[in-house]
Amino acid sequence: MQASRELLAPTGVFYLNMKQNGGERFEEKPGPTYAGGAEARERLQGRRFYAYYQHDELLQILQGSDILHQQILIPGDGGFEFWLVKSARSF
């Protein structure tokens, strides 16, 4: 996260959207409920690496940034999103 924060312009906003879970794993193409629809599922076929975090764990990683907004996404998907800016403390 530190490297991302350094790349962010002083007035920039960093958007993060992820599913809540734990661990790391490779997964095959997106599943049938992938929000991108049928065309995206077709184009995104293949094996991808995913690293999952719990909400509290991610908050620890994001320390040093000011959170502008956060919300839980579709509860069934267990995802969340954050909108962050550099903390005034990081300048």
Buried (B, 14 or more C-beta within 10 A) or exposed (E): BEEEBEEBEEEEEBEBEBEBBEEEEEEEEBEEEEEEEEEEBEEEEEEEEEEBBEEEEBEEEBEEBEEEEBEEBEEEEBBBEBBBBBBEEBE
